[in-house]
Amino acid sequence: MVVRRGQPFQMTLTFDESYNQNQHELQLILETGIKPLVSKGTRVELFLSKPDQQGQWGATLKEQKDTTLNLEITSPPSCIIGQWRIKIRTLRKATMQPAKKVYSHPKPLYVLFNPWCKDDQVYLHDDGLLKEYVLNDTGNIFVGNYKYNSAKPWAFGQFDDPVLDCVLSLLNRVDYRLREEFPAASRSDPVLIVRRLTDLVNHADDNGILIGNWSGDYEGGTKPTFWTGSLEILEKYYETKSPVKFGQCWVFSGVLTTCCRALGIPARSVTNFASAHDTDVSLSIDYHFDEEGQPLEHMDSDSIWNFHVWNDVWMARPDLTNKDYGGWQACDATPQETSNGLYCCGPCPLWAIKNGDVTVPYDGRFIFAEVNADIVSWQREYGYFNKKLRVDRTGVGKCISTNRPQCRVDTSSWGGSKEVITNQYKHTEGWETERAAVMMANMSGTRANMYNQPDEESKDVTVKVVDKEQANYGDNIIVEVELENKSKEDRTVSGTWMLRSFYSTGVSAHQIHKQRLNVKLSPEQKVTEKMEISFRNYNPKTIEGCFFKTNIVCKVMETNQTALGEDDFRLIKPDLALKVSEEVKVGSTFKVLVSFTNPLPMRLTSCSLEVEGPGLQRPRRITQDSVGPKDTFTTEVEMTAMKPGTRTIIASFDSKELVAIDGSCEIEVKGI
């Protein structure tokens, strides 16, 4: 039996003789954890005849039929979540001597958080939002960059076996620091539960669920891009008790969403585009250049991820003095930086992050930097990095997105399933309130005096890399740079222009093309230069996400000015089309048509298809034939509907040459 705390449930007892309230007494014993104690709240003893107290465990006789009693049991809204063992002891009132035998139910009672209960710490007032953030077993996680991003369908599957048992077994794991399990007495607090889960979903400390891998080499495991949901990952971990290979940020987030929703904590996966990774708590992202303006990448420990996916969870924060800090809390299971010696992160109130109150637990400084750090470019001069070339105050934290609940009318310009929640994390860029939040946060960083140092004076030559329009993977890459002389005199500009491929983490992968640029600019002249790279030249150095950056560093001979320009872009892959043409009923078998067109001028080999759908199909991997250049791939997958209602089918196509071709479709399954 699975119940939510603060919610009554029914129990039927059958005796070998008729129960008499005047003669007989019943004692109910409920226990959880390894060493249950009344003093810790892990052991509860109830007498049926005693009146119940509000907010405490209670038992009431609802009906008696000869030797059968129907009881109603109520747990408190602050009950410890997890598995409870139920025992019954009988007594005779005359002597109050208990029977020698204690009767135990063979199966545990599962108690979860209850976001429908007003007195529960995770209470969420809107039924429509509860349907999305607790009950919805599928959704979209957004990937790409802030200019061109797409929805990656994900099956959370929080109600499928063995998800709940797997999550609870995680909490039962021995904490190697304490040499004991996560204390059962602490499991009434969703703050501590979520913090523990962000540690256990990754493998970095405690032999957790997922091993992270951003190398591009996934030998011996599954490519992170090929997962379609959490169920297969949690199944493997629960069966083997060994970490699953491999995950990246959206996989960690999808699994954490599943774990939280399974326990009854409202949760959502959140994508931050242009997400800063601040390694030294300076609350700035620092890039370094030499005297000639050449980048010194070996000195850059910070980075800007094209996108990073973490989680928000909903709860009150009675542990904080500011009661406005209840609501959405940011947390992250991706192992980036340690927190109190462990790879965990959060939960931290969004309202505190928005206002720059970064000392609020947990990990406010790190999360604030992810969404609102300034990007500072430093140039070496006379052996020291004292010269600030540029401060970009708007380059971090763009288009922060999550799956839009169906109950919410879509009024955004983005449309579709995306809900942009940037305003929940930060004030509008450039507004005084946003700058005030940055300055407040910076005061508690490791470089509180950073804004006291002057920027380089503005000069009369500007360099701008033109924002690249959307292009498809397989097409040639064409990039442009505009140089403008705003002065009344001639200017001589020389520099280095590069195109590089990047990992999604913002780390440079390969240099694809490099060329010198020498331009003579007449007074007030504007010049546009172009660079074109063929598919044949860039494809061998392309990383799976198809992320690229073009940047140029120029020197103006007459004024000694250093001018910078850069642009991030992503090449687009096709979507996987899914179609069900027949009416589907519970118990019926139906076929799903899956197709897409290969955009590359080469054959796709080692092809496979992953498909699943909660209530329709458990995760299934199917080997496929190769796909010729520019050919259309088509296959049929047979499924059987197991549950009625709106169901989502999710699929992902993978090959040696082309990965992460994703698609989904919704179908309505009718009851019998």
C-alpha positions as CSV (number, residue, x, y, z in Angstrom):
1,M,0.0,0.0,0.0
2,V,1.2,3.5,-0.9
3,V,-0.3,6.5,0.9
4,R,0.6,10.1,1.2
5,R,1.3,11.5,4.7
6,G,-1.5,13.4,6.4
7,Q,-4.0,11.3,4.4
8,P,-6.1,8.6,6.1
9,F,-6.1,5.0,4.9
10,Q,-8.2,1.9,5.7
11,M,-7.2,-1.2,7.5
12,T,-9.2,-4.4,8.1
13,L,-8.4,-6.7,11.0
14,T,-9.9,-10.2,11.4
15,F,-9.8,-11.9,14.8
16,D,-10.5,-15.5,16.0
17,E,-13.2,-14.2,18.3
18,S,-15.6,-11.2,18.5
19,Y,-14.0,-7.9,19.5
20,N,-15.5,-6.3,22.6
21,Q,-14.6,-2.6,23.2
22,N,-15.2,-3.0,26.9
23,Q,-13.0,-6.0,27.3
24,H,-10.4,-5.7,24.6
25,E,-7.7,-3.2,23.6
26,L,-5.6,-3.0,20.5
27,Q,-2.2,-1.6,20.2
28,L,-0.9,-0.6,16.8
29,I,2.9,-0.4,16.4
30,L,4.5,1.3,13.3
31,E,8.2,1.2,12.8
32,T,10.7,2.5,10.2
33,G,14.5,2.5,9.9
34,I,17.1,0.2,11.3
35,K,16.8,1.1,15.0
36,P,13.2,2.4,15.5
37,L,12.8,4.5,18.6
38,V,9.7,6.5,19.9
39,S,12.1,9.3,20.9
40,K,13.2,9.7,17.2
41,G,9.7,9.4,15.7
42,T,10.7,6.2,14.0
43,R,8.5,4.0,16.2
44,V,4.8,4.9,16.9
45,E,2.6,3.1,19.5
46,L,-1.2,3.7,19.3
47,F,-4.0,2.4,21.5
48,L,-7.3,2.2,19.7
49,S,-9.3,3.5,22.7
50,K,-7.2,6.6,23.2
51,P,-8.4,9.8,21.5
52,D,-6.3,11.0,18.6
53,Q,-4.3,14.2,18.7
54,Q,-4.4,16.6,15.8
55,G,-1.2,16.4,13.7
56,Q,-0.2,13.1,15.2
57,W,-0.6,9.4,14.2
58,G,-4.2,8.3,14.9
59,A,-6.4,5.2,14.7
60,T,-10.2,5.2,14.7
61,L,-12.7,2.3,14.6
62,K,-15.0,3.0,11.7
63,E,-17.0,-0.3,11.6
64,Q,-17.3,-3.6,13.3
65,K,-18.8,-6.8,11.9
66,D,-18.5,-9.7,14.4
67,T,-14.8,-10.7,14.3
68,T,-13.9,-8.0,11.7
69,L,-12.8,-4.4,12.4
70,N,-12.4,-1.7,9.9
71,L,-9.9,1.0,11.1
72,E,-9.0,4.3,9.7
73,I,-5.3,5.2,10.2
74,T,-4.0,8.8,9.7
75,S,-0.4,9.8,9.6
76,P,0.8,13.3,10.5
77,P,1.6,15.8,7.7
78,S,5.2,15.8,9.0
79,C,5.5,12.0,9.0
80,I,8.8,10.4,8.1
81,I,8.6,9.1,4.5
82,G,9.6,5.6,3.5
83,Q,8.6,2.1,4.3
84,W,6.8,1.5,7.6
85,R,6.3,-2.0,9.2
86,I,2.9,-2.5,10.8
87,K,2.4,-4.7,13.9
88,I,-0.7,-5.4,16.0
89,R,-0.8,-6.4,19.6
90,T,-4.0,-7.4,21.5
91,L,-4.6,-6.8,25.3
92,R,-7.3,-7.5,27.8
93,K,-8.4,-4.3,29.6
94,A,-8.8,-5.9,32.9
95,T,-5.1,-6.7,33.3
96,M,-3.7,-4.7,30.3
97,Q,-1.4,-7.7,29.8
98,P,-0.5,-8.0,26.2
99,A,-0.8,-11.2,24.2
100,K,2.4,-13.0,23.7
101,K,2.2,-12.9,20.0
102,V,2.7,-9.7,17.9
103,Y,1.0,-9.9,14.6
104,S,2.9,-8.3,11.7
105,H,1.7,-7.5,8.2
106,P,4.0,-9.2,5.7
107,K,4.4,-6.2,3.4
108,P,5.5,-2.6,4.3
109,L,3.4,0.5,4.2
110,Y,4.9,3.1,1.9
111,V,4.4,6.7,3.1
112,L,5.1,9.6,0.7
113,F,5.1,13.4,0.8
114,N,1.7,14.9,0.2
115,P,1.7,18.1,-1.9
116,W,-2.2,18.1,-1.7
117,C,-2.1,18.5,2.2
118,K,-2.0,22.1,3.4
119,D,0.1,21.2,6.4
120,D,2.8,19.3,4.4
121,Q,6.0,21.2,3.8
122,V,5.7,20.4,0.0
123,Y,2.1,21.7,-0.3
124,L,1.3,23.1,-3.7
125,H,-1.9,25.0,-4.0
126,D,-2.8,24.4,-7.7
127,D,-4.2,21.1,-8.9
128,G,-3.2,21.9,-12.5
129,L,0.4,22.3,-11.4
130,L,0.3,19.2,-9.3
131,K,-0.8,17.3,-12.4
132,E,2.3,18.5,-14.1
133,Y,5.0,18.5,-11.4
134,V,3.9,15.3,-9.5
135,L,1.7,13.2,-11.7
136,N,3.0,13.7,-15.2
137,D,5.2,10.8,-16.2
138,T,6.5,12.3,-19.4
139,G,7.8,15.7,-20.4
140,N,10.3,17.7,-22.4
141,I,13.9,18.7,-21.4
142,F,15.3,21.5,-23.5
143,V,18.8,21.3,-25.1
144,G,20.8,23.3,-27.6
145,N,21.9,26.9,-27.2
146,Y,19.9,30.1,-26.5
147,K,19.4,30.9,-30.2
148,Y,18.5,27.5,-31.5
149,N,17.2,24.9,-29.0
150,S,14.8,22.0,-29.1
151,A,12.8,19.8,-26.8
152,K,14.2,16.4,-25.9
153,P,11.3,14.1,-24.9
154,W,11.8,12.3,-21.6
155,A,9.9,9.5,-19.9
156,F,10.1,10.1,-16.2
157,G,8.1,6.9,-15.4
158,Q,7.9,7.6,-11.6
159,F,5.0,5.2,-11.1
160,D,6.6,2.2,-12.9
161,D,8.3,-0.6,-10.9
162,P,10.8,-0.6,-9.5
163,V,11.3,3.1,-9.3
164,L,9.9,3.8,-5.8
165,D,11.8,0.8,-4.3
166,C,15.0,2.0,-6.0
167,V,14.7,5.5,-4.6
168,L,14.0,4.3,-1.1
169,S,16.9,1.9,-1.3
170,L,19.1,4.9,-2.2
171,L,18.0,6.6,1.0
172,N,18.8,3.4,2.9
173,R,22.4,3.4,1.6
174,V,25.1,3.7,4.2
175,D,26.7,7.2,4.2
176,Y,30.4,6.6,4.0
177,R,31.1,9.8,6.0
178,L,28.8,8.9,8.9
179,R,29.3,5.1,8.6
180,E,25.6,4.7,8.8
181,E,22.5,5.0,6.7
182,F,20.9,8.4,6.0
183,P,19.0,8.8,9.3
184,A,15.4,7.7,9.1
185,A,14.5,10.5,11.5
186,S,15.7,13.1,8.9
187,R,13.4,11.7,6.2
188,S,10.5,13.9,7.2
189,D,12.3,17.0,5.8
190,P,12.2,17.4,2.0
191,V,15.2,19.8,2.2
192,L,17.4,17.1,3.5
193,I,15.9,14.4,1.2
194,V,16.5,16.5,-1.9
195,R,20.0,17.4,-0.9
196,R,20.8,13.7,-0.3
197,L,19.3,12.8,-3.7
198,T,21.5,15.3,-5.5
199,D,24.5,13.5,-4.1
200,L,23.2,10.0,-4.8
201,V,22.0,10.4,-8.4
202,N,25.6,10.9,-9.5
203,H,28.4,8.4,-8.9
204,A,31.1,10.9,-7.9
205,D,30.9,10.2,-4.1
206,D,28.8,7.3,-2.9
207,N,28.6,4.8,-5.8
208,G,25.4,6.5,-6.9
209,I,23.2,5.9,-9.9
210,L,25.0,7.5,-12.9
211,I,28.5,8.0,-14.1
212,G,29.0,11.2,-15.9
213,N,30.9,11.3,-19.2
214,W,31.5,14.3,-21.5
215,S,34.4,12.8,-23.5
216,G,32.6,11.6,-26.5
217,D,34.0,8.1,-25.9
218,Y,31.2,5.9,-24.5
219,E,32.7,2.5,-24.9
220,G,31.3,0.0,-22.4
221,G,28.1,2.0,-21.8
222,T,25.2,3.9,-23.4
223,K,25.6,7.3,-25.0
224,P,24.0,9.9,-22.9
225,T,22.1,11.1,-26.0
226,F,20.5,7.7,-26.5
227,W,18.5,7.5,-23.2
228,T,14.8,8.2,-23.6
229,G,13.8,8.1,-20.0
230,S,14.7,7.3,-16.4
231,L,13.2,3.8,-16.0
232,E,15.9,1.8,-17.8
233,I,18.6,3.6,-15.8
234,L,16.9,3.0,-12.5
235,E,16.1,-0.6,-13.3
236,K,19.7,-1.3,-14.2
237,Y,21.0,0.4,-11.0
238,Y,18.4,-1.4,-8.8
239,E,19.3,-4.8,-10.3
240,T,23.1,-4.5,-10.3
241,K,23.6,-2.0,-7.4
242,S,26.3,-0.6,-9.7
243,P,26.5,2.8,-11.3
244,V,25.0,3.0,-14.8
245,K,27.1,4.3,-17.8
246,F,26.7,7.2,-18.9
247,G,25.0,10.4,-18.1
248,Q,25.2,14.1,-18.9
249,C,23.3,17.0,-17.3
250,W,19.9,16.4,-18.8
251,V,20.1,12.7,-17.9
252,F,21.0,13.5,-14.3
253,S,18.1,16.0,-14.2
254,G,15.6,13.6,-15.7
255,V,16.5,10.9,-13.1
256,L,16.3,13.5,-10.3
257,T,12.9,14.6,-11.5
258,T,11.8,11.0,-11.4
259,C,13.1,10.4,-7.9
260,C,11.5,13.5,-6.5
261,R,8.1,12.9,-8.1
262,A,8.1,9.3,-7.0
263,L,8.5,10.5,-3.4
264,G,5.7,13.1,-3.9
265,I,8.0,16.2,-4.1
266,P,6.9,18.6,-6.9
267,A,9.8,18.8,-9.3
268,R,10.7,20.1,-12.8
269,S,13.7,19.9,-15.0
270,V,15.1,23.3,-15.8
271,T,17.5,24.3,-18.7
272,N,19.7,27.4,-18.4
273,F,21.2,28.4,-21.7
274,A,24.6,30.1,-21.6
275,S,25.1,28.6,-18.2
276,A,28.2,29.8,-16.3
277,H,30.5,27.3,-14.4
278,D,32.3,29.4,-11.9
279,T,35.1,27.3,-10.4
280,D,36.5,29.7,-7.8
281,V,33.4,31.4,-6.3
282,S,34.5,34.8,-7.8
283,L,30.9,35.2,-9.3
284,S,32.6,36.1,-12.6
285,I,33.7,34.1,-15.6
286,D,37.2,35.0,-16.4
287,Y,39.0,34.7,-19.8
288,H,42.6,35.6,-20.4
289,F,44.5,37.0,-23.3
290,D,48.2,37.7,-23.9
291,E,49.8,41.0,-24.9
292,E,48.9,40.4,-28.6
293,G,45.3,39.5,-27.8
294,Q,45.7,35.7,-28.3
295,P,43.5,33.6,-26.0
296,L,45.3,31.7,-23.2
297,E,43.0,28.8,-22.8
298,H,45.2,26.9,-20.4
299,M,44.5,29.7,-17.8
300,D,40.8,29.6,-18.2
301,S,39.3,27.4,-15.5
302,D,35.8,28.9,-15.8
303,S,33.5,28.1,-18.7
304,I,30.1,28.9,-20.2
305,W,28.1,25.8,-21.0
306,N,25.9,26.1,-24.1
307,F,23.2,24.7,-21.9
308,H,23.0,23.1,-18.5
309,V,20.0,21.2,-17.0
310,W,19.2,21.1,-13.3
311,N,16.0,20.9,-11.2
312,D,13.6,23.0,-9.3
313,V,11.7,21.4,-6.3
314,W,8.7,23.0,-4.5
315,M,8.7,23.3,-0.7
316,A,8.5,25.6,2.2
317,R,11.7,26.5,3.9
318,P,11.0,26.7,7.7
319,D,14.8,26.4,8.3
320,L,15.2,29.9,6.9
321,T,14.2,33.1,8.7
322,N,12.9,34.7,5.6
323,K,9.5,33.0,5.0
324,D,9.4,34.4,1.5
325,Y,12.0,31.9,0.5
326,G,9.5,29.1,0.3
327,G,8.4,27.9,-3.2
328,W,10.7,26.8,-6.0
329,Q,14.2,25.7,-4.9
330,A,17.1,25.1,-7.4
331,C,19.1,21.9,-7.0
332,D,21.5,20.0,-9.2
333,A,22.6,16.3,-9.4
334,T,25.3,16.9,-12.1
335,P,28.7,16.7,-10.4
336,Q,30.4,20.0,-11.1
337,E,31.8,21.4,-7.8
338,T,31.8,20.0,-4.3
339,S,29.5,21.3,-1.6
340,N,30.7,20.6,2.0
341,G,33.0,18.0,0.5
342,L,30.4,16.2,-1.7
343,Y,29.2,16.5,-5.2
344,C,25.7,17.8,-4.4
345,C,24.0,21.1,-4.9
346,G,21.0,22.9,-3.4
347,P,18.2,23.2,-2.6
348,C,18.4,27.1,-2.8
349,P,15.4,29.4,-3.0
350,L,14.9,31.0,-6.4
351,W,13.8,34.3,-4.7
352,A,17.2,34.4,-2.9
353,I,19.1,33.8,-6.2
354,K,17.1,36.5,-8.0
355,N,18.0,39.1,-5.3
356,G,21.6,38.2,-5.0
357,D,21.2,36.8,-1.4
358,V,23.8,34.1,-2.1
359,T,24.6,33.2,1.5
360,V,21.3,31.4,1.9
361,P,21.8,27.6,2.0
362,Y,22.4,25.7,0.0
363,D,25.0,26.7,-2.7
364,G,23.6,30.1,-3.5
365,R,26.9,31.5,-4.8
366,F,27.4,28.8,-7.3
367,I,23.8,28.8,-8.6
368,F,23.8,32.6,-8.8
369,A,26.9,32.6,-11.0
370,E,25.3,30.1,-13.3
371,V,22.5,32.5,-14.2
372,N,23.9,35.9,-13.6
373,A,27.7,36.1,-13.5
374,D,29.5,38.7,-15.6
375,I,32.0,37.6,-18.2
376,V,35.3,39.4,-17.8
377,S,38.1,39.4,-20.4
378,W,41.6,40.1,-19.0
379,Q,44.7,41.0,-21.0
380,R,48.2,40.5,-19.8
381,E,50.2,43.7,-19.7
382,Y,53.8,43.9,-18.4
383,G,53.4,40.4,-17.0
384,Y,50.2,41.0,-15.0
385,F,46.5,40.5,-15.8
386,N,45.3,44.0,-14.7
387,K,43.8,45.2,-17.9
388,K,40.1,44.5,-18.3
389,L,39.4,44.3,-22.1
390,R,35.6,43.8,-21.7
391,V,32.9,43.1,-19.2
392,D,29.9,41.3,-20.7
393,R,27.0,41.8,-18.3
394,T,24.3,40.0,-20.4
395,G,26.1,36.9,-21.7
396,V,25.1,34.5,-19.0
397,G,21.7,33.0,-18.1
398,K,19.5,33.2,-21.1
399,C,16.1,31.7,-21.9
400,I,15.8,29.6,-18.7
401,S,13.2,27.0,-19.7
402,T,11.1,24.2,-18.4
403,N,8.2,22.1,-19.7
404,R,5.0,24.1,-19.8
405,P,2.1,22.6,-17.7
406,Q,-1.0,21.9,-19.7
407,C,-3.1,24.0,-17.3
408,R,-1.1,27.1,-18.2
409,V,-2.2,29.1,-21.3
410,D,0.7,29.6,-23.6
411,T,1.2,33.4,-24.0
412,S,4.9,33.3,-24.6
413,S,6.6,34.1,-27.9
414,W,8.3,30.7,-27.8
415,G,5.1,28.7,-28.1
416,G,4.8,24.9,-27.9
417,S,5.7,23.0,-24.8
418,K,8.3,25.5,-23.5
419,E,7.8,27.9,-20.6
420,V,10.5,30.5,-20.1
421,I,11.1,31.2,-16.4
422,T,14.1,33.5,-16.6
423,N,12.2,36.1,-14.6
424,Q,12.0,33.7,-11.7
425,Y,15.8,33.5,-11.5
426,K,16.9,37.0,-12.3
427,H,15.6,40.6,-12.8
428,T,15.5,41.9,-16.3
429,E,19.0,42.4,-17.7
430,G,20.2,46.0,-17.4
431,W,17.6,47.1,-14.9
432,E,18.8,48.7,-11.6
433,T,17.4,45.8,-9.6
434,E,19.4,43.3,-11.7
435,R,22.7,45.2,-11.2
436,A,22.0,45.6,-7.5
437,A,21.6,41.8,-7.2
438,V,24.9,41.3,-9.0
439,M,26.7,43.8,-6.8
440,M,25.2,42.3,-3.6
441,A,26.2,38.8,-4.6
442,N,29.7,40.0,-5.6
443,M,30.3,41.4,-2.1
444,S,30.4,37.9,-0.8
445,G,32.5,36.4,-3.6
446,T,36.2,35.9,-3.6
447,R,36.8,39.0,-5.7
448,A,34.6,41.6,-4.1
449,N,36.8,44.4,-5.5
450,M,36.5,43.4,-9.1
451,Y,34.2,46.2,-10.1
452,N,36.6,48.8,-8.6
453,Q,39.0,48.1,-11.5
454,P,38.4,50.2,-14.7
455,D,37.6,48.7,-18.0
456,E,39.7,49.6,-21.1
457,E,38.6,52.9,-22.6
458,S,36.4,52.5,-25.7
459,K,38.2,52.9,-29.0
460,D,37.2,53.8,-32.5
461,V,37.3,50.4,-34.3
462,T,34.5,47.8,-33.7
463,V,34.6,44.2,-34.5
464,K,31.4,42.2,-34.6
465,V,30.9,38.5,-35.6
466,V,27.5,38.4,-37.3
467,D,25.0,36.2,-35.6
468,K,24.7,33.1,-37.7
469,E,21.4,32.2,-39.1
470,Q,20.1,28.7,-38.6
471,A,21.9,26.1,-40.7
472,N,21.5,22.3,-41.0
473,Y,24.1,19.7,-40.1
474,G,25.5,18.6,-43.4
475,D,25.5,22.0,-45.0
476,N,28.6,24.1,-45.4
477,I,29.3,26.6,-42.6
478,I,29.5,30.3,-43.6
479,V,30.5,32.9,-40.9
480,E,30.9,36.6,-41.3
481,V,32.7,39.4,-39.4
482,E,32.0,43.1,-39.6
483,L,34.8,45.6,-39.0
484,E,34.0,49.3,-38.7
485,N,36.2,52.3,-38.5
486,K,34.3,55.1,-36.6
487,S,37.2,57.6,-36.7
488,K,38.2,60.2,-39.3
489,E,41.5,58.6,-39.9
490,D,42.8,55.4,-41.6
491,R,43.1,52.3,-39.4
492,T,45.1,49.1,-40.0
493,V,43.5,46.0,-38.4
494,S,45.2,42.6,-38.1
495,G,44.1,39.6,-36.2
496,T,43.3,35.9,-35.9
497,W,40.0,34.4,-36.9
498,M,39.1,30.9,-35.7
499,L,36.3,28.4,-35.9
500,R,36.2,25.8,-33.2
501,S,33.9,22.9,-32.1
502,F,32.8,22.8,-28.5
503,Y,31.4,20.4,-26.0
504,S,28.1,21.3,-24.5
505,T,30.0,22.3,-21.3
506,G,31.7,25.2,-23.1
507,V,35.1,23.5,-23.3
508,S,36.9,23.8,-26.6
509,A,37.1,20.4,-28.5
510,H,38.9,21.0,-31.8
511,Q,40.2,23.9,-33.9
512,I,38.5,23.5,-37.3
513,H,39.8,26.5,-39.2
514,K,42.2,29.4,-38.5
515,Q,43.2,32.3,-40.7
516,R,44.9,35.6,-40.4
517,L,43.0,38.8,-41.1
518,N,44.6,42.0,-42.4
519,V,42.3,44.9,-43.3
520,K,43.0,48.5,-44.2
521,L,40.0,50.7,-43.1
522,S,39.4,54.1,-44.6
523,P,37.8,56.8,-42.4
524,E,34.2,55.7,-41.3
525,Q,34.4,52.6,-43.5
526,K,32.6,49.3,-42.7
527,V,34.0,46.0,-44.2
528,T,32.4,42.5,-44.1
529,E,34.7,39.5,-44.4
530,K,33.4,35.9,-44.9
531,M,34.7,32.4,-44.0
532,E,33.3,29.2,-45.5
533,I,34.1,25.7,-44.3
534,S,32.8,22.6,-46.1
535,F,31.1,19.7,-44.4
536,R,34.0,17.5,-45.3
537,N,36.4,19.7,-43.3
538,Y,34.3,20.3,-40.2
539,N,32.6,16.9,-39.8
540,P,35.5,14.9,-38.5
541,K,36.0,17.5,-35.7
542,T,32.3,17.9,-34.8
543,I,31.1,17.0,-31.3
544,E,27.7,15.2,-30.9
545,G,25.8,18.4,-29.9
546,C,27.0,20.2,-33.1
547,F,28.2,23.3,-31.1
548,F,30.6,25.8,-32.7
549,K,32.1,29.1,-31.8
550,T,33.7,31.6,-34.2
551,N,35.9,34.3,-32.6
552,I,38.3,37.0,-33.7
553,V,40.9,38.9,-31.8
554,C,42.2,42.0,-33.6
555,K,44.9,44.6,-32.9
556,V,44.6,48.2,-34.3
557,M,48.1,49.2,-35.3
558,E,47.6,53.0,-35.0
559,T,46.0,53.0,-31.5
560,N,47.2,49.7,-30.0
561,Q,43.5,48.8,-29.3
562,T,42.5,45.2,-28.8
563,A,39.1,44.4,-30.3
564,L,37.1,41.2,-29.7
565,G,34.2,39.5,-31.5
566,E,32.6,36.1,-31.1
567,D,29.5,34.1,-31.8
568,D,28.2,30.7,-30.7
569,F,26.0,28.7,-32.9
570,R,24.6,25.2,-33.4
571,L,23.9,23.2,-36.5
572,I,20.4,21.6,-36.6
573,K,19.6,17.9,-36.9
574,P,16.3,16.5,-38.2
575,D,13.5,15.4,-35.9
576,L,12.2,11.8,-35.6
577,A,8.6,11.6,-36.8
578,L,6.2,9.2,-35.0
579,K,2.7,8.4,-36.2
580,V,-0.1,6.1,-34.9
581,S,-2.9,6.0,-37.5
582,E,-5.3,3.6,-35.7
583,E,-7.6,3.9,-32.7
584,V,-6.0,2.5,-29.5
585,K,-7.8,0.8,-26.6
586,V,-6.5,-0.8,-23.4
587,G,-5.2,-4.2,-24.1
588,S,-5.0,-3.7,-27.9
589,T,-1.8,-4.0,-29.9
590,F,-1.0,-1.2,-32.4
591,K,1.9,-0.1,-34.6
592,V,4.0,3.1,-34.5
593,L,5.5,4.4,-37.7
594,V,8.9,6.0,-37.1
595,S,10.8,8.0,-39.8
596,F,13.3,10.7,-40.6
597,T,15.5,11.8,-43.6
598,N,19.3,11.5,-43.3
599,P,20.6,15.0,-44.0
600,L,24.3,13.9,-44.5
601,P,26.1,13.0,-47.7
602,M,27.2,9.7,-46.1
603,R,25.7,6.4,-45.1
604,L,24.6,6.0,-41.4
605,T,25.9,2.8,-39.9
606,S,25.6,0.9,-36.6
607,C,22.0,2.1,-36.3
608,S,19.6,1.5,-33.5
609,L,16.3,2.8,-32.2
610,E,15.3,3.3,-28.5
611,V,11.6,3.5,-27.9
612,E,9.4,3.6,-24.8
613,G,6.2,5.0,-23.4
614,P,4.9,4.8,-19.8
615,G,1.7,2.8,-19.8
616,L,2.5,1.5,-23.3
617,Q,6.0,0.2,-23.7
618,R,8.8,-0.4,-21.3
619,P,12.2,0.7,-22.7
620,R,13.1,-1.3,-25.8
621,R,16.2,-1.1,-28.0
622,I,16.0,-2.3,-31.6
623,T,18.9,-2.7,-34.1
624,Q,18.2,-1.1,-37.4
625,D,19.6,-1.3,-41.0
626,S,22.0,1.3,-42.3
627,V,20.6,4.5,-43.9
628,G,21.9,5.8,-47.2
629,P,23.0,9.4,-47.8
630,K,19.9,11.7,-48.1
631,D,17.6,8.6,-47.8
632,T,14.5,8.4,-45.6
633,F,14.6,5.9,-42.7
634,T,11.3,4.2,-41.9
635,T,10.4,1.4,-39.5
636,E,7.3,0.1,-37.6
637,V,7.3,-0.7,-33.8
638,E,4.6,-2.8,-32.3
639,M,3.2,-1.8,-28.8
640,T,0.4,-2.9,-26.4
641,A,-1.6,-0.3,-24.5
642,M,-1.7,-1.1,-20.8
643,K,-3.2,2.1,-19.3
644,P,-6.0,4.4,-20.5
645,G,-5.7,8.2,-21.0
646,T,-3.3,10.4,-22.8
647,R,0.0,8.6,-23.3
648,T,3.3,9.7,-24.8
649,I,5.6,7.6,-27.1
650,I,9.2,8.6,-27.0
651,A,11.9,7.4,-29.5
652,S,15.6,8.2,-30.2
653,F,17.6,7.1,-33.2
654,D,21.4,6.6,-32.9
655,S,24.2,5.7,-35.4
656,K,27.9,6.0,-35.6
657,E,27.7,9.1,-37.8
658,L,24.6,10.8,-36.5
659,V,23.3,10.8,-32.9
660,A,20.4,12.2,-30.9
661,I,17.6,12.1,-33.5
662,D,14.6,12.4,-31.1
663,G,10.9,12.4,-31.5
664,S,7.6,11.8,-29.6
665,C,3.9,11.7,-30.1
666,E,0.8,11.7,-27.9
667,I,-2.0,9.2,-28.3
668,E,-5.3,8.8,-26.5
669,V,-5.9,5.3,-25.1
670,K,-9.5,4.5,-24.6
671,G,-10.7,2.3,-21.8
672,I,-12.3,-1.1,-22.4
